Amino acid sequence: MTKKTKLKLIVGIIITMLVIYYSFKTLGRLDLSPLFHANINGFLVFVSVVLTLYSNYVRGLGYTLGIDSAIDRLTALQIVGIGHAANMILPLHIGDGLRFAFFPDGYSALRRTKLVMIPAVADSIAIILISLLAVPFSRFTDPVIVHLLWMLFFACIALIVLLLAGFCFVPRLRRFIRRYLTISMLNMMLWVLFSYVLLLVATWAGLAAFGYSWHQSLRLSLAVFATTNFVGFIPASPGAVGLFEYGVIVALAGLGIQQNAALSAGLLLHVIQYAALLPLGLVLFILALRGNYGKTVKRALHQKL
């Protein structure tokens, strides 16, 4: 076994121990008592969990069928799923950094950085586009969130104008844009957008499971999607515990839902995320370790025996 492989194994063990520690610490902070007496539709909860899982698979297709066809679907799912699962239990969005470790071995640090940053920008654009629907279609009126939505929308417009200006007057930027703004990039953006639409539908099903009508749940889900995703941009507590529930309360209170009911709904939606992402991340993490190091470890043990 090479020193490099031994170092990777040691780092992997340390990360695994940290993940286990923060898993118990984070999940212990979730007070689920408001859900114990709620009348929840278990089938719709299951549907919401499945949709959340499938959205991660679709998000991974942004690599395979988008910006890097050399990445197979399992590897793409590992990059996405492990990162999301880690963010649910580790602070400061550390999961986004862990994605770097699961790209194919031959990828340089620069290539990995680009393949993490470009989809992250696509995530932000997709979130803003879908969240803007919350204003006209859900009749969401919270002044702070609405103001923030429009600020981000016009910031996107300004960024596009700057990119166009840079394309015209900065040769280096022109070469970069020609290299990355391709049909593959458009395909990636469409897959990313579709993954967030699936997450919106999962939120819709989760709110319907809590007892709201399908029509009301659709309106509520648009508002919840906007507030919780903007809260998710804050690199604070693991899984945005507390912040996520606050985002749901802000969204539902702006549509006439009492705070106690909004808190229970927020807890249910958060539990759905954990029920989907943690098992997925654990399975993918084990598969990744087995694929990367399984043969090496077995060979080393066989040589010692």
Secondary structure, DSSP 8 states (H G I E B T S, - for coil): --HHHHHHHHHHHHHHHHHHHHHHHHHHT---GGGTTS---HHHHHHHHHHHHHHHHHHHHHIIIII-TTS-HHHHHHHHHHHHHHHHHSSTTHHHHHGGGGS-TT--HHHHHHHHHHHHHHHHHHHHHHHHTHHHHH----HHHHHHHHHHHHHHHHHHHHHHHHHHH-HHHHHHHHHHSSHHHHHHHHHHHHHHHHHHHHHHHHHHHTT--HHHHHHHHHHHHHHHHHHHTS--SGGGTTHHHHHHHHHHHTTT--HHHHHHHHHHHHHHHHHHHHHHHHHHHHHHHHHHHHHHHHHHHHHH-
